[in-house]
Amino acid sequence: MKPALSYHSTTVPRQWQQLPQGELMAKALEKQLSQWWPKIFGYHLLKVGNLSSGLDTSACNIKHQICLNEHLEQASVVADPDALPFLEQSIDAVLLAHCLEFYPDPHHIVREAHRVLMPDGYLLLSGYNPLSSAGLLKLWPGVKQQLPWAGRFFTPSRVKDWLHLLGFEVMYEQRFFWSSLLGQHKPDSRWQKWCETYLGYFGASYVLVARKRVLPLTPIRPKWQRAPAFQTAVKGISARQEVNHD
């Protein structure tokens, strides 16, 4: 598998307003996640990164929600997304909203989420779709130093490969928000609705919902060889000895 490590520093957005059409995309992502919050139960929801912390998750059944990022004024816990300060299997759900694109080791972020999740816990993840009009703009030199194009976009299939290798079961995948992220975005226009209906696969963003599956270890019983009821060699010798003695 091609490694996703990067040694180039990328500016991490501190809020949705720093991204082109960021507030509209945040609303669209909240709409995508709204159908899942009533299905998730537990005690602790961890929102990793600045953008995750900026989403409205009040519809979630989990009331203890932890915002983790690198800025004290926005966080309840200050830490790096790839070094979560929590015990193994202590979190019921983890939200990674557009987080993998802006950090040097996205593999490790996903591994850390897997480590802290309870068995059957939920991982809700979103990212920019490189197979979209917004993703193709990375080929234009004029935007390579601007957010979000300064980050790295990963296809949903590649991220799903990472999840499957860790033992996640992907339960939901959806692409949404058809836009090039340039100019004005009119979500209620007839053209936008047509694109969402027929070109939804090429939406600028995608969301994945996965569950951590832990298979129980089944002990392998030793294959004991049952001793034969009549041991011919021993019995034969014993019988001959008795005959000679007589």
Summary of the structure (lengths in Angstrom):
residues: 246
radius of gyration: 27.4
end to end distance: 79.3
largest distance: 113.2
contacts: 700
relative contact order: 0.15
helix: 35%
strand: 19%
